[in-house]
Amino acid sequence: SGREYEAKAKVVVLGASCLETTRILLNSRIANSSGVLGHYWHDQFYIQNGVLGVMPEALDGKAPKGLIGSSGYFPRFRNIKTKAKDFLRGYASDIYPGGSPDPAILPSWGKELQSQLDHYRGATVGTTIMGEVLPRFENYVSLDPKVTDPWGIPVLNFRCRYGDNEFKMAKDAVESISEIFHGAGIEIFHKHEEMGEPGRSIHELGTCRMGDDPKKSVLNKWNQSHDIRNLFVVDGSSFVTGGSQNPTLTIMSLSMRACEYLTEEMRKGSL
């Protein structure tokens, strides 16, 4: 219709997910006296089947009972207390026994390819490696000067790339998991260090970061805007760092903490 509508409230709690929250704030031109809104975007890097193993005893459909079932998880073990490698932070990995190889990595075609697929079917152990990405100011989102959504509102433009730390971490992850597989009697069928593009994990974080210094952050430790006291942001955009694990439970914890503070401030009449 082209008309604008307004809704008034004593407190506004914004939780539209990391990037959409930031788009709303950027389009509203508020809460950004620090100039860091949209910056420090980070997620996790994913390496799909960075290590693909084969269980020899499962070839040709001969897996003994109990060998294959469900899935597993390697928790982070690098740099827990000290910097053990030439990179910061660490990685984890899901493992999937009982799979089959992608035909694209088999060097054959036709009947020979089908024969190889039959040979390996149900005998592979796949992985999804998940590494922690460092938040950097130069990785950011901003309003696109030309592109808008169906309602005429500017969408986000993305500027992000992995750094040295992520590439070194990816290399170590593939090497370490290959070593674990070898020790377990799993033969390495295929491996690579190619990370999916930024955003592939769909665990975006950090574009509305919290901090004590209003000149370097958007929110305080209670997820409350430094600039606008009755504005709270309760999604992953508030993070200052991520992890190798999914962020959902941390988002929920921070949201509960922020709401308890908000409730008490309203009870006291401070908001």
ABEGO torsion letter per residue (X at the ends): XGBBBBBBBABBBBBAEAAAAAAAAAAAGBGAAAGABGBGBBBBBBBBGABBBBBAAABGGABBBGABEEBBBBBBABGAABBABABBEBBBBBBBBGBBBBAAABBBBEAAAAAAAAAABGABBBBBBBBBBBBBAABBBBBBAABBBAAGBBBBBBBBBBBAAAAAAAAAAAAAAAAAAAAAGBBBABBBABBBBBGAAGBBBGABBBEABAAABABBAAGBBAABAABBBABAAABABBBABBAAAAAAAAAAAAAAAAAAAAAAGAX
